[in-house]
Amino acid sequence: MTDQASMRAVQQTSLGEPDVLAVVDLPRPTPRTNEVLVRVAAASVNPTDWKHRRNGGFLGEPPFVLGWDLSGVVEEVGIGVSRFVPGDRVFGMLSYPFGHGAHAEYVTAPAAWFAPMPESLDHVQAAALPLVSLTAWQALVENARIQPGQRVLVHAAAGGVGHVAVQIAKARGAYVIGTASAAKHDFLRDLGADEVIDYRESDFAEAVSDVDAVLDTIGGETSLRSLRTLRPGGIVVSILPVGSDDLFREAEQLGVRAVRMLVDSSRHDLVSITELVEQGTLRAKIAEIFPLAQAAEAHRRGETNRTTGKLVLTMD
């Protein structure tokens, strides 16, 4: 491998609609100390991708390559890496938000951000899991600390994070309530949801009570109104990291808790997620698969907000 080696990547040089995305040749990265070079087999497209494409978000002005979670094969290891050798199949999430770059044929990242790929999954299935499963795990297990028998409300339960959160909550022994459009209710029941609420027809804040934990994937008024569903000491965990301080003030007045969080890369959590996968209790629903060259179309599909499960890019 030489310094002149190149790779294909989906880059944008301006903010805007999906047409700003273009497949270009970029220099192939070289792993530094404690890093691995991974040949990407598949990578997720998540809502955070199209939000950053449109407005820059945490990343500011382009040029940049989006994409945070992936599966692939270790191509090269940097000095100090002992866990992996070339040829190992791995999956993981690049550090959010500034570790982006998974929508490319190769990425370099600290070895600590990856775990061995679950043996029962192919690359598409594995790439669909890291960002959403780490988000759901850290929200429900690490922040809410849900216990068997507790009542958990998951908003947008058929979405990427939501449908994984339903499965994780069920695996922890919770009673799970999900909000989703009526067309997605059977899907959620198949995942194990105990109750499903059509948010278009019912006010969840009136339909649900005595909840121990709410996973809020929507933010705004949904966060505030979710507080009213909690029993004393319950918690709303919002994966929208910014918003009004009214959420915390009202939570305190009601005798409940509220936190906002961003997902973290974590091998330890990926190992816990792998255990659920191998037990047969966790799978990502694949909504659609696109080749790298059709990344813009994947963004268009995602922005309809009508997908059930995950969108995945492959490098073939």
RODRENNU-137396 format. One record per residue (C-alpha): x, y, z. Coordinates in steps of 0.1 Angstrom, whole numbers, plus 5000, padded with zeros to 4 digits. Layout:
# RODRENNU-137396
> c1|c2|c3
> X|Y|Z
...
//
This chain:
# RODRENNU-137396
> c1|c2|c3
> 5000|5000|5000
> 5013|5034|4990
> 5005|5070|5000
> 4990|5074|4966
> 4964|5047|4971
> 4929|5060|4967
> 4893|5050|4976
> 4858|5059|4966
> 4838|5080|4990
> 4806|5100|4991
> 4816|5136|4996
> 4798|5169|4996
> 4813|5203|4991
> 4782|5223|4999
> 4751|5220|5021
> 4718|5212|5005
> 4696|5186|4989
> 4707|5150|4982
> 4722|5161|4948
> 4751|5177|4967
> 4764|5142|4974
> 4789|5129|4949
> 4811|5098|4947
> 4847|5109|4944
> 4882|5095|4947
> 4900|5104|4980
> 4933|5094|4995
> 4931|5061|5014
> 4938|5067|5050
> 4967|5051|5070
> 4962|5038|5105
> 4980|5056|5133
> 4990|5042|5167
> 4962|5021|5182
> 4941|5025|5150
> 4928|5000|5125
> 4922|5005|5088
> 4889|4988|5079
> 4878|4980|5044
> 4841|4989|5046
> 4816|4964|5034
> 4784|4982|5044
> 4775|5014|5062
> 4742|5027|5076
> 4724|5059|5065
> 4707|5075|5095
> 4686|5106|5101
> 4717|5124|5114
> 4732|5120|5079
> 4706|5139|5061
> 4703|5165|5088
> 4740|5172|5086
> 4739|5171|5048
> 4712|5198|5049
> 4725|5222|5076
> 4760|5211|5087
> 4750|5204|5122
> 4779|5197|5145
> 4802|5195|5114
> 4798|5230|5101
> 4807|5237|5065
> 4818|5210|5041
> 4837|5193|5025
> 4830|5162|5045
> 4821|5125|5042
> 4792|5114|5062
> 4784|5081|5078
> 4790|5069|5114
> 4784|5031|5116
> 4797|5003|5095
> 4808|4967|5092
> 4839|4955|5073
> 4872|4937|5074
> 4904|4948|5091
> 4929|4956|5063
> 4958|4969|5084
> 4965|4976|5121
> 4985|5004|5135
> 5013|5002|5161
> 4999|4989|5195
> 4968|4972|5182
> 4966|4937|5197
> 4929|4928|5195
> 4926|4926|5158
> 4946|4913|5129
> 4941|4918|5091
> 4912|4897|5080
> 4890|4901|5111
> 4854|4910|5105
> 4844|4939|5127
> 4815|4963|5132
> 4813|4995|5151
> 4805|5032|5152
> 4829|5060|5145
> 4829|5086|5173
> 4799|5108|5171
> 4798|5134|5158
> 4833|5142|5147
> 4845|5107|5137
> 4823|5107|5106
> 4834|5092|5073
> 4819|5057|5070
> 4804|5063|5036
> 4837|5053|5019
> 4855|5022|5010
> 4880|5025|5039
> 4881|5042|5073
> 4907|5045|5100
> 4896|5047|5136
> 4908|5036|5171
> 4905|4998|5175
> 4886|5005|5207
> 4856|5016|5186
> 4851|4982|5171
> 4840|4947|5182
> 4841|4914|5164
> 4811|4911|5141
> 4784|4888|5153
> 4788|4855|5136
> 4751|4851|5128
> 4750|4884|5108
> 4760|4894|5073
> 4776|4927|5067
> 4744|4945|5058
> 4727|4934|5091
> 4758|4942|5111
> 4762|4977|5096
> 4726|4985|5105
> 4731|4980|5142
> 4759|5001|5158
> 4745|5036|5160
> 4709|5027|5167
> 4717|4999|5191
> 4743|5019|5210
> 4719|5048|5213
> 4690|5026|5225
> 4713|5006|5249
> 4729|5038|5264
> 4695|5054|5268
> 4676|5025|5283
> 4702|5005|5301
> 4728|5031|5312
> 4706|5062|5317
> 4672|5048|5325
> 4685|5016|5341
> 4653|4997|5332
> 4645|4967|5352
> 4622|4936|5346
> 4586|4945|5349
> 4590|4982|5344
> 4569|5001|5318
> 4588|5017|5290
> 4574|5041|5263
> 4593|5043|5230
> 4585|5071|5207
> 4587|5065|5169
> 4590|5029|5178
> 4592|5016|5142
> 4621|5039|5133
> 4658|5030|5133
> 4665|5037|5170
> 4629|5029|5181
> 4626|4994|5167
> 4659|4984|5182
> 4649|5000|5215
> 4617|4979|5216
> 4638|4947|5213
> 4663|4958|5239
> 4636|4968|5264
> 4619|4934|5259
> 4652|4916|5264
> 4655|4934|5297
> 4621|4922|5308
> 4602|4955|5304
> 4566|4961|5294
> 4569|4980|5262
> 4546|5006|5247
> 4554|5021|5213
> 4540|5050|5193
> 4538|5046|5155
> 4514|5050|5126
> 4487|5022|5124
> 4504|5006|5094
> 4534|4997|5115
> 4516|4982|5145
> 4518|4946|5134
> 4556|4950|5128
> 4560|4963|5164
> 4539|4936|5179
> 4561|4911|5161
> 4591|4927|5178
> 4574|4922|5212
> 4557|4955|5219
> 4529|4950|5245
> 4509|4981|5235
> 4510|5002|5204
> 4495|5037|5201
> 4486|5054|5168
> 4500|5089|5174
> 4478|5102|5146
> 4446|5091|5163
> 4454|5092|5200
> 4472|5116|5224
> 4499|5094|5240
> 4500|5117|5270
> 4464|5108|5278
> 4466|5071|5267
> 4497|5062|5288
> 4504|5065|5325
> 4526|5051|5352
> 4556|5048|5329
> 4590|5042|5344
> 4611|5053|5314
> 4604|5071|5281
> 4628|5070|5252
> 4622|5103|5233
> 4634|5103|5197
> 4614|5134|5187
> 4622|5162|5211
> 4603|5195|5216
> 4568|5192|5229
> 4570|5154|5228
> 4597|5156|5255
> 4577|5179|5277
> 4544|5160|5273
> 4562|5127|5280
> 4569|5139|5315
> 4532|5136|5322
> 4532|5099|5315
> 4558|5091|5342
> 4552|5077|5376
> 4571|5095|5405
> 4609|5090|5400
> 4605|5080|5363
> 4628|5093|5336
> 4626|5107|5301
> 4657|5101|5281
> 4659|5123|5250
> 4684|5115|5222
> 4680|5151|5210
> 4709|5167|5228
> 4698|5203|5227
> 4665|5221|5236
> 4647|5242|5261
> 4657|5241|5298
> 4619|5239|5304
> 4623|5201|5302
> 4645|5200|5333
> 4625|5226|5352
> 4592|5208|5346
> 4607|5174|5354
> 4618|5188|5388
> 4584|5202|5395
> 4567|5169|5387
> 4591|5148|5408
> 4605|5130|5378
> 4638|5131|5359
> 4649|5141|5324
> 4682|5137|5306
> 4695|5145|5271
> 4723|5124|5256
> 4745|5118|5226
> 4755|5083|5217
> 4791|5072|5225
> 4813|5047|5207
> 4818|5017|5231
> 4833|4983|5225
> 4819|4972|5259
> 4783|4981|5248
> 4788|4965|5214
> 4797|4932|5231
> 4765|4934|5252
> 4746|4941|5220
> 4763|4911|5203
> 4751|4889|5231
> 4715|4899|5224
> 4721|4892|5186
> 4735|4858|5193
> 4706|4850|5216
> 4682|4857|5188
> 4666|4886|5206
> 4679|4915|5185
> 4679|4921|5148
> 4678|4953|5127
> 4650|4955|5102
> 4665|4964|5068
> 4642|4988|5049
> 4663|4991|5018
> 4699|4985|5005
> 4717|5009|4981
> 4751|5007|4964
> 4775|5035|4974
> 4769|5053|4941
> 4732|5057|4950
> 4738|5074|4984
> 4717|5104|4973
> 4688|5081|4966
> 4692|5066|5001
> 4690|5101|5016
> 4658|5108|4995
> 4642|5076|5007
> 4651|5084|5044
> 4637|5119|5042
> 4603|5107|5034
> 4600|5095|5070
> 4581|5065|5058
> 4608|5038|5062
> 4605|5010|5087
> 4639|5001|5100
> 4673|5009|5085
> 4688|5021|5052
> 4722|5006|5043
> 4749|5014|5017
> 4771|4986|5003
> 4805|4991|4988
> 4802|4964|4961
//
